[in-house]
Amino acid sequence: MAMALFNCGATTHVEKEKYKLTRILIVEDDASILLGLEKSLKFYGYDVVCARDGESGLRLATGKKSPDLIILDIMLPKLDGYQLCRQLRENEIGIPIIMLTVKEQEMDKVMGLELGADDYVTKPFSLLELLARIKAVLRRTGGTEEQMGSFAFGDVEIDFDGRIITREGKELDLSQREFDLLTFLISNSGRVLRRETILDEVWGYDYYGTLRTVDTFITRLRQKLERDSANPQYILTVRGIGYKFNAPTDEEPL
């Protein structure tokens, strides 16, 4: 018997909102859950594409019409959700991912987030909860930098509106999460930010990731942006507390 996915009556008090045609890829092998999600998200104005195994999901995620967000089950045939997520992130594909699973063990949640997932929902869940998480993830990954324009430090230039980063004139491949983390650090230049604060603000509410997640992503940013990642000039560690972005002032010529 198929598991109940949504709370009955959960949508009775929800007013239909006007959405842009945000493209969502659902990768789920349970036909009843897949159909329920597809119909519900289409009703709320999303452009929905579906896959019932990991390999098909990977092809759709990396195709010409890539999705704006992926809803990804963990237990999938051919390629499981962890493997799919890992492959996307290893290839610097930063499409936001919300993982689905029936598992409730903390380590399963941590593993998905450490691999680069943006949020995590445990079945069964209400439609209201899923819609709220979709909106929150899209907001976090697409709206924070809109009013920041451009910024430069060292040999790095950032176009926040275009989400483009170049170093010595060559465009860099940053994942969605790496870009969001860098944006948050720069928008708080000079401030010491606790790891807990970074995790809450960049990864969002109800995350089960550990503080080591922040450390891992900071290391990646330093490797891509600093001249000497072992002795960073801009993304600094504040021992025992967290990190801060050291805003450039009058730098020496490159």
Residue pairs with C-beta under 8 A, 6 or more apart in sequence:
2 30
2 32
2 33
3 30
3 33
3 102
3 123
3 124
4 124
5 32
5 33
5 36
5 37
5 123
5 124
5 125
6 36
6 40
6 124
6 125
6 126
6 127
7 124
7 126
7 127
7 128
10 126
10 127
10 128
11 40
11 127
11 128
14 127
14 128
14 131
16 43
16 44
16 45
17 44
17 45
18 45
19 44
19 45
19 46
20 45
21 45
21 46
21 47
22 46
22 47
22 68
22 69
22 138
23 46
23 47
23 48
23 49
23 65
23 66
23 67
23 68
23 69
24 41
24 46
24 47
24 48
24 49
24 67
24 68
24 69
24 70
24 71
24 134
25 48
25 49
25 50
25 51
25 57
25 60
25 61
25 67
25 69
25 70
25 71
26 34
26 37
26 38
26 41
26 48
26 49
26 50
26 51
26 70
26 71
27 50
27 51
27 52
27 53
27 54
27 56
27 57
27 70
27 71
27 72
27 73
27 76
27 81
27 84
28 34
28 37
28 50
28 51
28 52
28 71
28 73
28 76
28 100
29 52
29 53
29 73
29 75
29 76
29 77
30 73
31 52
33 123
34 50
34 52
37 48
37 71
37 130
38 48
38 50
40 127
41 48
42 48
44 131
49 60
49 65
49 67
51 57
51 59
51 60
52 77
53 76
53 77
53 78
53 79
54 76
54 77
54 78
54 79
54 80
54 81
54 83
54 84
55 78
55 79
56 78
57 70
57 72
57 76
57 79
57 84
58 79
58 84
58 87
58 88
60 67
61 67
61 70
61 84
61 88
61 93
61 95
62 88
62 91
62 93
66 93
66 95
67 95
68 95
68 96
68 138
69 95
69 96
69 97
69 98
69 134
69 137
69 138
70 95
70 96
70 97
70 98
71 98
71 100
71 130
71 134
72 81
72 84
72 85
72 97
72 98
72 99
72 100
72 117
73 81
73 99
73 100
73 101
74 80
74 81
74 82
74 99
74 100
74 101
74 103
74 108
74 112
75 81
75 101
75 102
76 84
79 87
81 99
81 100
81 101
81 112
82 111
82 112
82 115
85 97
85 99
85 112
85 115
85 116
85 117
86 115
86 116
88 95
88 97
88 116
89 115
89 116
89 175
92 173
92 174
92 175
93 175
94 174
94 175
94 176
94 177
94 178
94 179
95 176
96 118
96 119
96 137
96 138
96 141
96 176
97 116
97 117
97 118
97 119
98 117
98 118
98 119
98 120
98 121
98 130
98 133
98 134
98 137
99 112
99 117
99 119
99 120
99 121
100 121
100 122
100 123
101 108
101 112
101 120
101 122
101 123
102 122
102 123
103 122
104 122
106 208
109 120
109 208
109 209
110 208
110 209
110 210
112 120
113 120
113 203
113 207
113 208
113 209
113 213
114 209
114 210
114 212
114 213
114 216
116 175
116 177
118 137
118 140
118 141
118 176
118 177
118 203
118 204
119 133
119 136
119 137
119 204
119 206
119 207
120 206
120 207
120 208
121 129
121 130
121 133
136 204
136 205
137 204
140 180
140 202
140 204
141 176
141 180
144 180
144 183
144 184
144 187
145 160
145 161
145 163
145 179
145 183
146 160
146 161
148 160
148 161
148 183
148 186
148 187
149 160
149 161
150 157
150 158
150 159
150 160
150 161
151 157
151 158
151 160
151 186
152 158
152 248
153 234
153 247
153 248
153 251
154 225
154 226
154 227
154 233
154 234
154 248
154 251
154 254
155 167
155 168
155 227
155 254
156 165
156 166
156 167
156 225
157 165
157 166
157 167
158 164
158 165
158 182
158 186
159 165
160 183
163 179
164 171
165 171
165 172
165 174
165 179
165 182
165 225
166 172
167 224
167 225
172 224
172 225
174 182
174 221
174 224
177 202
177 203
177 217
178 217
178 220
178 221
178 224
180 202
181 198
181 202
181 214
181 217
181 218
181 221
182 221
182 225
184 193
184 198
184 201
184 202
185 193
185 235
185 243
185 244
185 245
186 245
186 247
188 244
188 245
189 244
189 245
189 246
189 247
190 244
190 245
190 246
190 247
191 244
192 238
192 241
192 242
192 243
192 244
193 242
193 243
193 244
194 241
194 242
195 211
195 214
195 215
195 241
195 242
195 243
196 211
196 242
197 242
198 214
198 242
198 243
199 207
199 209
199 211
199 213
199 214
200 207
203 209
203 213
214 242
214 243
218 235
218 237
218 243
219 229
221 235
222 229
222 232
222 235
223 229
225 234
225 235
226 232
226 233
226 234
226 235
227 233
233 246
234 245
234 246
234 248
235 243
235 245
235 246
236 243
236 244
236 245
236 246
237 243
238 244
